Amino acid sequence: MENICPHIKAKGKPEYTTLFNHLNDVANVVERIADYLNMDKQIARYGAVLHDIGKASPIFQQRLSPSYKRRDTDKPFRH
Protein backbone atom coordinates (compact mmCIF):
# COMPACT_ATOMS: atom_id res chain seq x y z
CA MET A 1 0.00 0.00 0.00
CA GLU A 2 1.26 3.44 -0.89
CA ASN A 3 2.50 5.63 1.95
CA ILE A 4 -0.07 8.44 2.15
CA CYS A 5 1.09 11.83 3.42
CA PRO A 6 4.73 10.88 4.07
CA HIS A 7 5.35 14.32 5.60
CA ILE A 8 3.04 13.55 8.55
CA LYS A 9 5.00 11.70 11.22
CA ALA A 10 3.91 9.58 14.17
CA LYS A 11 7.29 9.41 15.86
CA GLY A 12 10.35 11.60 15.96
CA LYS A 13 14.01 10.71 16.23
CA PRO A 14 15.59 8.44 15.30
CA GLU A 15 13.20 6.67 12.91
CA TYR A 16 10.67 9.41 12.02
CA THR A 17 7.95 6.82 11.38
CA THR A 18 5.13 8.16 9.24
CA LEU A 19 1.68 8.35 10.77
CA PHE A 20 0.31 6.29 7.89
CA ASN A 21 2.78 3.44 8.47
CA HIS A 22 2.27 3.51 12.23
CA LEU A 23 -1.52 3.40 12.00
CA ASN A 24 -1.40 0.68 9.35
CA ASP A 25 0.99 -1.47 11.44
CA VAL A 26 -1.16 -1.09 14.55
CA ALA A 27 -4.33 -1.86 12.58
CA ASN A 28 -2.79 -5.08 11.22
CA VAL A 29 -1.81 -6.27 14.69
CA VAL A 30 -5.16 -5.34 16.24
CA GLU A 31 -6.99 -7.15 13.46
CA ARG A 32 -5.10 -10.37 14.28
CA ILE A 33 -5.82 -9.98 17.99
CA ALA A 34 -9.52 -9.39 17.29
CA ASP A 35 -9.60 -12.49 15.09
CA TYR A 36 -7.98 -14.54 17.85
CA LEU A 37 -10.52 -13.25 20.37
CA ASN A 38 -13.47 -13.76 18.00
CA MET A 39 -14.19 -10.04 17.94
CA ASP A 40 -15.19 -7.87 15.01
CA LYS A 41 -11.98 -7.30 13.06
CA GLN A 42 -13.32 -4.31 11.13
CA ILE A 43 -14.33 -2.41 14.27
CA ALA A 44 -10.95 -3.21 15.83
CA ARG A 45 -9.23 -1.91 12.70
CA TYR A 46 -11.25 1.33 12.77
CA GLY A 47 -10.26 1.89 16.39
CA ALA A 48 -6.61 1.23 15.60
CA VAL A 49 -6.63 3.66 12.70
CA LEU A 50 -8.15 6.38 14.88
CA HIS A 51 -6.09 5.81 18.04
CA ASP A 52 -3.34 8.32 17.15
CA ILE A 53 -5.13 10.55 14.67
CA GLY A 54 -4.38 13.58 16.86
CA LYS A 55 -0.75 13.26 15.80
CA ALA A 56 -1.76 14.84 12.49
CA SER A 57 -2.17 18.14 14.35
CA PRO A 58 0.20 20.85 13.07
CA ILE A 59 1.28 21.55 16.67
CA PHE A 60 2.27 17.93 17.25
CA GLN A 61 4.04 17.76 13.88
CA GLN A 62 6.00 20.93 14.67
CA ARG A 63 7.25 19.36 17.90
CA LEU A 64 8.58 16.35 15.98
CA SER A 65 10.64 18.56 13.69
CA PRO A 66 14.42 18.29 14.16
CA SER A 67 14.57 22.11 14.24
CA TYR A 68 12.07 22.39 17.10
CA LYS A 69 13.64 23.86 20.23
CA ARG A 70 11.79 22.80 23.35
CA ARG A 71 11.41 25.52 25.97
CA ASP A 72 10.83 25.17 29.69
CA THR A 73 7.59 27.08 29.26
CA ASP A 74 6.18 24.57 26.73
CA LYS A 75 3.05 22.88 27.91
CA PRO A 76 2.67 19.17 27.11
CA PHE A 77 0.73 18.56 23.93
CA ARG A 78 -1.33 15.41 24.15
CA HIS A 79 -2.29 13.91 20.85
C-alpha positions in Angstrom: 0.0 0.0 0.0 1.3 3.4 -0.9 2.5 5.6 1.9 -0.1 8.4 2.1 1.1 11.8 3.4 4.7 10.9 4.1 5.3 14.3 5.6 3.0 13.5 8.6 5.0 11.7 11.2 3.9 9.6 14.2 7.3 9.4 15.9 10.4 11.6 16.0 14.0 10.7 16.2 15.6 8.4 15.3 13.2 6.7 12.9 10.7 9.4 12.0 8.0 6.8 11.4 5.1 8.2 9.2 1.7 8.3 10.8 0.3 6.3 7.9 2.8 3.4 8.5 2.3 3.5 12.2 -1.5 3.4 12.0 -1.4 0.7 9.4 1.0 -1.5 11.4 -1.2 -1.1 14.6 -4.3 -1.9 12.6 -2.8 -5.1 11.2 -1.8 -6.3 14.7 -5.2 -5.3 16.2 -7.0 -7.2 13.5 -5.1 -10.4 14.3 -5.8 -10.0 18.0 -9.5 -9.4 17.3 -9.6 -12.5 15.1 -8.0 -14.5 17.8 -10.5 -13.2 20.4 -13.5 -13.8 18.0 -14.2 -10.0 17.9 -15.2 -7.9 15.0 -12.0 -7.3 13.1 -13.3 -4.3 11.1 -14.3 -2.4 14.3 -11.0 -3.2 15.8 -9.2 -1.9 12.7 -11.3 1.3 12.8 -10.3 1.9 16.4 -6.6 1.2 15.6 -6.6 3.7 12.7 -8.1 6.4 14.9 -6.1 5.8 18.0 -3.3 8.3 17.2 -5.1 10.5 14.7 -4.4 13.6 16.9 -0.7 13.3 15.8 -1.8 14.8 12.5 -2.2 18.1 14.4 0.2 20.9 13.1 1.3 21.6 16.7 2.3 17.9 17.3 4.0 17.8 13.9 6.0 20.9 14.7 7.2 19.4 17.9 8.6 16.4 16.0 10.6 18.6 13.7 14.4 18.3 14.2 14.6 22.1 14.2 12.1 22.4 17.1 13.6 23.9 20.2 11.8 22.8 23.3 11.4 25.5 26.0 10.8 25.2 29.7 7.6 27.1 29.3 6.2 24.6 26.7 3.0 22.9 27.9 2.7 19.2 27.1 0.7 18.6 23.9 -1.3 15.4 24.1 -2.3 13.9 20.8 
